[in-house]
Structures are given as structure tokens and as C-alpha cells.
Amino acid sequence: MRIRYGEIVKDILLLFAGAGLFAVAMTSQYFLANIAKWIIGQKKNDERYRNINVEKLSRSLAGLNKNKIIILKEINGRFVIKLTEKGKKIVKEIQFENMKIEKQKVWDKKWRVVIFDIPEGLRRVGRDALRDKLKKLGFYLIQRSVWVYPYPCEKEIQLLCEIFEISPYVNIITAEKIYNDDLAKKYFKL
């Protein structure tokens, strides 16, 4: 998956995804400029936003609206910004691209076991993409289609399954013991 948007636009989409439906009361003439100012205010500690001007950000918002990634409309005197289905799909792609799994400071001594049996012809692309992403995330292959990870990762795996449309074929198990897990412990430096 390759996303063609710049980092600032990706941030804006993630910001709107986190806010859900975003509504403000203001005049239509300054709507985009005020939203741009609000975004810059939200990101004031982010170095990348120091040289962003309101006009440029307003044009980006207008472009997202024109491309039907967000909806900008007036409802009862309030202006609403909402992600479209296309926008929600792009947000999932951004989340996929940026996916990292937080490591706990202290291992809880539980293994997260990801197993899958995805039909060859039906979802081959999804199966191959899942396998590649598990490798990139640092999972350890203990046998064919069985991967382990020592830290909580259920939300990330569920997102991958949604993106690749393979949820019915994937399962996540939390196990306290895996027989002969010495190589996995060595791999994760546990």
C-alpha cells in the first residue's frame, strides 16, 4: 500500500479520524482558515507545523473536500467536517503504514500467538500482505502460519485483518506457555 499524501495531510486526516464529527460555529467566509488555524494550534509543538501557513493548509482542506475525502458542509449554522468512506479507508491505510506495536517495559510472560489459515485462491494477496507486515513488525515465526509476539498487539492485528479483509481466517491467542520457546525468547531478548 502506497499513500500519495504528504505528512501534513496524513496528520490532518488522523486528527479528524480521532475527533469523529468535527463541528464549529463560524462564518462560511473564514471557515477553512479558522479550521486551518485550529489544526496549527493543535500541532503547535510539532516542528513540521512551524512554517505552515493558514492559506496553504486551507488549500489542502479544500483539496480533501474536492476529492471527496472529507465533507465540509453547513448544518444549522454550524460547519461540519466529516471523513467520507473514502477518507476512512485512507485513514486505515495511514494507520497501516505507520503501525508500530508498543513494547512493555516488563514482559508479562504471555505470548500473543497469531494463527491463520487463509484459503490460497480466495485471499492470497491478503495472506501474503499479512505475513509481510508481521515480519516487519518483528513477529517470530514458530511454524507455518503461526507467529508469536510477547506484547499486546490485538488491536493492530485486528486492523490488519480489516484492511486485508481476512478476519474470518485469523485468530489471536494469548498463551502463558509455549513448549520449547527458547528460540523465541532469544529472538525477543527476553
N, C-alpha and C positions, 0 to 999 in steps of 0.2 A: 504494500500500500504506500503510495506516494502522495503527499498532500501538497498542493501547489500554492498554499497561502503562506504569507510571511509570519514571522513570530508574533508580531503585534496583533495581527488579525486573529491568529490562533488564540492568543491571550483573551481577546475581546469575546470570542465565541465561548471559551471556557468560563469566562466571567458571567456571561448571560446564561449559560447552562446551569451554573451554580445558583444564580438568582431566580431561575424559573421565569415567571412572567414579571417583567420589569415595567412599572408604570410610574409616570411623573406628570405633575400638573405644570404646564408651561405653554407659552405661545408657540404656534407652529413655525413661525419665522426663525426662532432660535433653537428649535428642538434638537437638531443634530449637534449644534455647537454646545448646547448645555449637556447633552449626553457625553460628548467628547470630553468636556471639562470634568464631568463626574468620573469618567474612566481614568483620566490622568490623575485625578485626586486619589482614586482607589490604588493606583500604582505609583504613588509618589516616591516610594522607597526603591523602586525598580530602576536601575541605571538606564535601561533601554528607553524609558519614557522621558528622560530629562530633555531630550532635544525634539520631542514630538510636538508639533503644533496642533492647535484645535482644528484648523482648516483641513489639514491632511487627514486627521482622524475622522472628521466629519465626512470627507470624501470616501474613506474606507467604509464607514457605516452606510452611506448611500449606495455604494457598490454592493455590499452584502444584501441590502434590500432589493436592489435591481436584479440581482442574481437569485433572488428568492431563497436566500439562506436565513435571513431574518425577515420578520414582518414588522413594519413601522406603521401604526395607524392610530387614529384618534377615537376614543370611546368615552362618551360622557365628559368631555372636557379634559380628559387625561390622555396622554400619549403612551402607547403600549409598544414595547419591544418584546418579541417572542421568537424563539427559534422555530423554523419550519421543520418538517420531517427531513428535508434535505440537510438543513442545518444540524439537526440532531445526529444524523448519520456522519456528518463531517466531524462533529464533536467526538463521537466514538472513535473515529479514525485518528484524531489528535491524541485522545487518551491512549489508544493502542500504540501510537508512535512514541509517546512519552512514558510508557508504562515502566515502572520500577516497583520492586517489592521491598518494603521497609524491613530491615533486619532488626530483630530484637537484640537488646544488649546482652540479655541472658537467655539462652536457649531453654525452652520449656520442656525439652526432652520428648517432643511429639513430632512425628513425621507427617507431612502432608503428602499423600500419595495420589497422584493424578493417573487415572487409568482411562483408556479409551479403546473402543472397537468401532471404528468408523468404516462403513462399507466402502470398498475400493472404488467402484464406479460412481456411486452416489455423491460422495463428498470428498473426493480425493484432494482437491485443492485446499479445502478446509483442514483436512488431516495433515497435509504437508506444511501448511502455514502454522498450525498449532505446534507441531513438532519443532519447527524452526524457531518459533517465539519462545518455547520452553527452553531450548538450548541457549538463546540469547539472554534469557532471564537468569540463567545459571542453574537450572534444574539438573538433577543427576538421573541418568537412565539406568534403572536397575535390571530391567529386561524389556523386551519388545513391547512398546506402547504402555509402559509403566514407568513413571517418573516420580522422583521424590524431591521434597524441599523441606527444610527444617523450620520454616517460619510461616505464619499465617499468610495465605495467598488466595483464599477462596473468592474474594471479590474480583481479583484480577483474572482468575481462571474463568469465572462466570462471564466477565466482559469479553474475553477471547471467544468463548462459546457463542455468545450473542453475535459478535461480529462475523464469525465464520459459519453461523447457523448450524452448529453441531451439538447443541445442548443435549439432545436425547442420547448421544453416543459417548458422553464423557461423564465420569464420576470422580468425586474428590473424597478421599477417606483420610481421617485423622487417626493415626496409629501410634501407640505408645512404644511398640517394639517391632522391629523388622529383623528377622533372623539373618545373621551374617551382615550386619550393617556397617562393618568396619571400613569398607571402601568408601561408603557414602559419608561416614563421619570424617574420614581423612580428606575427602573432596571438599567438604564444607569447613574443614579445620575446626572440628568440634571436639 
